[in-house]
Amino acid sequence: MQFSGVTILCIGDVMLDRFVYGDVERISPEAPVPVLRLQETRTMLGGAGNVAANIASLGGQAILLGLIADDDSGALLTRHIGTLPGILPAMVPTAQRPTICKTRFLARRQQVVRADEESALPLQATEQADLIAAISQNLPRAQAIILSDYGKAALSDAVIAHTIEAARLRNLPVFVDPKSIDFRRYRGATCITPNARELAEASRLPTRDEAEVIRAARQVMAEADAAAILATRSEKGMTLVERDGAHHSVPARAREVFDVSGAGDTVIATLALAHAAGLGLVQAMRISNAAAGVVVSKIGTATVQPAELLHELDAGDAVAPREVPPLRTLDEALSLVAHWKDQGLTVGFTNGCFDILHPGHIALLAAARRACDKLIVALNTDASVARLKGPSRPVNRLDARAIVLGAIKYVDCLVAFDEDTPLALIQAILPDRLIKGADYSLDRVVGADLVIAHGGKVILADLVPDQSTTGIIARMAPAPQPVA
């Protein structure tokens, strides 16, 4: 899965997303509303900007095209674009409206209220002309086009029609994230990606189950003369309906949902990238479904890293063992940790040889995962095991141990270490939780002082009695033969 050579032209409503975090401890004496004690403010690209950020995060290149004003939000938006080398700015300046900014106030991960700064003014003639000119200039550099319609004026009927016609002449696929319930506005698009509610409104049909979704998709697909409809169905997964009558569904990824903000942006970004990279729409849907599973487990308008997507795809492959052990390099692990911590998730760490897997190992991993949001497991290399356990160990080599551990649902990331202890890994990762078995005392847990010094906790998990690899090996030894 290689996206580095793919360029996507992202056109639509570009906005700034602001997240204000705090705690609610009391109700205001002035009105029956909570008092939010502010702690932190974060800003990031939103709308079509988040689509571009997802493309860049996955290793592709995005040309971002939308309206921007000369104001504080516009300046901050420009700075954010400048920090992402995978985004080429093609923003069109406007004096007719402010830069769109959505501010969400959150208390302990729960959104309390949202404030929007925007204009209800329709797209003006000068803005429309400038947008069309910018599209014509940048379209030749792209392998696919995304129209990200948030109903904030940038995508007028004329802008959409010009883009789709220009793309048709170059045989470029066009993906549409719709806002309008009249899908005829997107006539000629390759794939339109409504959620179930949007599909129901556009088709004027129910979308409660797969059969109803397929029927509704076929109706709007005919009206829009589109090649395909991809309906995102929240906890029910996704359904792709194609013009030739074929339909395909994938279940949602089973994981804890923290925030669905921007999930549709991730879906369409991944879908367009995968298709432009040479995959069919069905394969592209499966990849975008995995990306959506990652992003909804994060807080705020989020993006997906290649390592996260690969891990999610690996975790969902129940057909056959993976040929390549699912081990991450230290750099990949640190990238995952940085993004997890950016989302406010708690990172746990445990380690071991995990040579012959037994119920004691499973109990330890389950306890470790209960203590954190994401769990990293560090595996001793074969040489490290041999030094610790003797020349006859390990029974199972590193690649085999990694495949078995990678199939366990409690494990989010696997790394290996060749030293006798994982101290160097713990120093680099600085987990929030360090988990070992209760046969250890706190003073014997390697790295405990480092974790505690950085505000983390050390957890000693209960052991399952009479479970050990050494014991299993001893029971496998041949019984002594009686002397004649």
N, C-alpha and C positions, 0 to 999 in steps of 0.2 A: 504494500500500500504506500505509494510514493506520490506526494502532493507537491513537491518542491518546484516542479516545472509548470504548475497550473496557475493561470491568472484568471480571476473572476471579477467582472465589472459589477459592483454593488451600487444600485441606484435606489434612492428612496428617501424616507424621512429620517434624517440623521439627528440624533439628540444626545444630550448629556444626561446620564443617570447619576443621581446623587443619593447616597445612603447615609442616613444620620442614625447612629446607634446610641442607645442609652438604657437606663433602667427606670422602671415605674415602681415607685414605692408608696405613693399616696394619690388621692384624688384632690383636684384643685378646690380650694374654698370659694373660688369665684364662679365656678360652673361645674357641672357633673362630668368632668373630663379628667383623664389621667395626666399627671405631671411627669414629663419625661426629663430625667436628669441626663444631659448630653455628655457623651464620653468620647465619641470618635465620629469623624465624617470621612467618607470615601467617595470618590467620583470615578466614573468610567464611561466608556462609549456605550450609547444605547441606540435602540432602533436599528436602522441600517448600519450604524457604526458598530453595533455588537455583532452583526452578521460578518462584517469585515474583520473584526477582532477574532472571531472564531476561525475564519479562513487563515488568518496570519498565525494563530496559535497552533493550527494543525500543519503548518509548514507551507501552505500555499501563499499566493500573493493576491491581494485585493486592491482594486482601484475603487476608492470610495467617492461617490458623487451624490451631492445633495446641497441643500441650502444652508448657509451659515451667516450670522449677523456679526457686526462689529460691536460686540458687547462682552461682558465678563464671562458668560457661559461659552461664547464662541471662542474666546482666547483660551479657556481651559480645555475645550474640546480639541482645539488645534494642537495644544501641548500634548494631549493624550495621543493623538494620531502620530505625532513626531516621535513618541517613545516606542512605537511598534514598527520595526523595519519592514514587516510584511505588508504594510498598508501604504499605497501610493495615493496621496490626497489629490482629489480633483473637485474640490468643493467650490460651489458657486456663491459668491457674495450677494447678499440682499440687504436692502435698506427698508424693505416693506414689512418685516416681521422680526421678532426676536429669535435667537437661537432657542430651540426647544429644550427645556430642562424639566425633568421629573425628579422630585425630591421625595424619597420615602423615609419615614420615621419608623424605626424599629426598636422594640423593647424585648430583649432576650430572644432574638431571632423572629419575633412576631411583628408583622407590620401593623402599626397603629393608625397611620394616616398617610395620604400621599398628596403633595402639592405640585401642580403643573404650571409651568410658565410657557405659554404658547399663544399664537394668534389664530382666530377663526376665519381670517381673511382668505378668500379663495386665491389660487395661484394667479399672479398678475401677468400681463402680457410680456413685460420685459423679463420677468423671472423665467417664464416658460421658454422664451426664445433663448435665453442664456443656458438653460438646462439642456435643451435640444442640441444646441451647438456643442456643449461639452460632451454629450453622449456621442455625437458623431465623431468627435475628435478622439475619444478614448476607446470606442468600441473595437477598432481593429486590433488592439493589443490583447483582447480577451479570448479565452476558450469557452466561456459560458457567461451568462448574465443572470443576475438576481434582481427582481423588482420587489423591494421590501416596502409594502404599503401599510402605513399606520394611519392613513386617513388624515394626515396633517398638511395636505395641499401639494406636496412636491410632485406626486404622481397624478397629474391631470390626465384626462382622456387622451389629449394630444401627445403628451410625453410618453404614455404607455404605447399608443399606437405607433409612434415613430420608432420607439425602441424595438418592438417586436418585428416590425417590418424590416428594419435595418438588420436585425439579427437573422431573419429568414433569408435575406439576400446573401448572407455570409455563412449560412447553414450552422448557426450557433444556437445551442439550446437556451431556452429562457425559462427560469424557475420563478414562480410568483408566490409570495406570502400575502394572501388577500386580506383586505379590510372591507371593501365594498361587498354587498350581498348580490350585486349584479355582476356575475362572472363574465358577461359578454364584454366588459371593459378589457378583459385580458385575452381577447380572442386571438388564437394562434399560438398561445404559450405551449411550451413543452410539458410542463408539470405545474399544477397549482396545488398548494399545500394547506388547505383549510383544517381547522380543528372541527370536532364533531358539531359543535354549536354553529359555527360559521357555515358548515356544509348544510345543516338543517335549514338555516335561514335563507341560504342562496337557492336551495332546491325546493323549499316549501314542503319538505317531506321529513318524516321522523328519521332519526339516526341512532336508535337505541341499541341495535345489535348489528352484527356484521352484514346480514342480508339487507337490512335497511340502509346501511352505509353504502353498500355496493349499488343499490338502486338509485339512491340520491346522487352518488358520484357519476353514474352513467348519464343522468339527466343533465347535470351542470357541465359535464364534459362535452356533451353534444352542443349545448348552448354556447360554450366558449370555444368550440372547435379545438380543444386541447388534446394533446397526445396521451395525457395521464392525469389522474387525480390521486394525490397521496393524502389520505385523511388521518390526522393524528387524533387518537382517541383516549388520551390520558391513561388511566390505569388499565385500559383494554388494549393498549398497544397501537399499532398502525395498520392501515389497510391501503394497498395500492391497487387501483383499478386502471387498466390500460385500454386504449382505443380498440384493440383487437378483441376485446371481451375477456381477456385474462384478468384474474384478480389474485392477490397474494396478501396474507396477513402475518404479522409477527406480534407475539405477546410483549407487553411492557416488561422492562427489566425490574425484577423484584428487589427493591432497595428502599431505604428510608428516604422520604422526600422532605427536603428542607425548604426549597423555594423553586417555583416554576417560572420565575422571572426570566425572560429571554430564552426559554427552552425552544420555542419555535424558531428563533434565530439560529440556534445551534443545529436544529434539524435541517433547515434549508441550506445552511452553509456547508454542512457535511455532505448532504445529498448532491448539491451542485459540484462540489470538489470531486467526489467519488465518480460521478458520471463523466465529468470532464476529463478525469484521469483514465477513462476507458472502460469503466464498469457499467453493466446494465442497470436499469432502474431498480430491479429487484435486489441485486447485490448492494446497490447504493442505499436503498431503504434499510437494509439490515445494519449497515454501518452507521447510518444516521440514527437508528433506534438505539444502538449501543451508546452513541455520543449523548443522546438525550438522557439515557440512564445515568450517565456520569454527571451531567450538568445539574439535574434536579436535586442531586445530593449536596449541592453547594449553596451557599447563601449569596443572594444578590445576583445581578446580571453577570453571568460567569461564562468562561470559555473552557475548552477541553484541550489538554495537552496530548501529543501523540502517544506518550507512554501510558497515560490514563486510558485512551481509547483502545490501545493494544491489549491492556490488561482486561478491560471490559469484554472485548471480543474473545480473548482467551477464556475468560470465566464462563462465557456463554456457549462455548464449544463442547457440546456433550456427545459429539459423534465419535471422536477418536482421541487418543492421547496426543498431545502436542509433540511434534518432532523435535522442536527446540526447547530445552528446559526453560520454564518461565522465570528465569532469574533476571533481575534488573542490575545494571551497573550502579555504582555509587552516585554518579551524576544523575542518572534517571531517577533513583530513589530520592535524592535531594530535591529534584524538580517537583516530584510528587508531594513531598513533605512541605515544600514552600507553598504550593497551591492549597494543600489541605489547611495549613495554618492560616493562610490568607482568608479562608472561608470560615475561620473560627472553629475548625474541627480539632478534636483531641487525637494526638498521634501516640500510639502505643508501640512498644518494642519488646520482643522476647527473642531468645536464641537457644540453639541446641544442635545436637547431631541429628536427631530425628531419623535414626538409622532403620530400625524396624518399627513401623508406626503401630501404636497400641492405644487402648482406651485412656491411659494416663496422658498421652500426648494430646489427644482430642480434648480431654477435660481442661488441660492447661491452655490450649488455644481458645477454647470457648470462654474460659474465665478472662483471658487476656482481652478478647474482643469485646466482652461486656464492659470492660473498664475504659474503653476508648471508642472513638468513632472510626479510626483507621488503624490497622495493625500491620506492622512490619515484622517479618520473621527473618532472623539472620541464621544461616546454615554454616556450620563448620565445613570447610573443604575436606576432601579425602585425606590429604596430608595432615591436616589439623586433627581429624578424628584419629588417625593412626598414632599420632604422638600422644593423644590423651587416653586412648583406649587399648592401644597395642597393635602390633603389625597385622593381626587377623581382622581388624576392623578398618573401614566400615564394611558391613555385609552388602549394603546397597550403595552404589556410587552416587556422586553428587547429582548428576543429571536425573537419575531415577528418583532420588529423594525429593528433588525439586518438582518433578512432575506430580508426584503423589501429594505433596504439600500444596502445590498450586491448585489442586482440585478441591481443596477444603474451603468451604464458604467463609470461614473466619479470617482467612489470610487475604490481605489487600496488596502486599508487596513482599517479594522475596529477594534477599541479597545474600551473598556468600562472603566469608572472611577466612583468610588463611592463617591468621595468628592463633595463639592458644586461647585468647579471650577476644570478645567483640568491643574492647574499649575504644579503639580508633573509630569504629562505626558509631558508637554512642556519642563520642565527642563531636563527630561531624553532623549527626542527625539531631541530637539534643531532643529526645522524645519527651512528651508530656507525662507518659506513664511507662515505667520499666517493670516488667512482670517476670517473676521467676517462681519456681515451685517452693512450697513451704518447707522443703528439706534444707533450704538456705536460711541463714540469718541475715539481717540487714547489713551487717558489717562485712559479709562475704559476697554480697552481690556486686559484681564488677560494674562500675559506672554509677552506682547509687548516689555517691556524693555529688557527681556532676549534675545528675537529673534533679536532685533536691535543691542544689544551689541555684538552678535556673527556674525554680518554682514548680517543678514537677513532683510526682509521687512514685514511690516504689511499692509494688503490690506483691505479696507472697501468696500465691494461689494454693488452695488445698490439693493434696495429691490423691490419686486413686490407689488404694492399698494393693500391694503385691503385683504391681505393674512396672516392669522395666525391661529394656532391651537385653541387658545382661542375663536376667532371669529367663527370658525366652530362649536365648542361645543355650543356656545351661540345660534347659528341658529338652532341647533338640539333640543334645549329645547322646551317642549310643550308650545303652546301658552296659555295664561291665558283664562279661560272660563268666559263668561259674567255672571254677577250676575243676577239671576232671579228676 
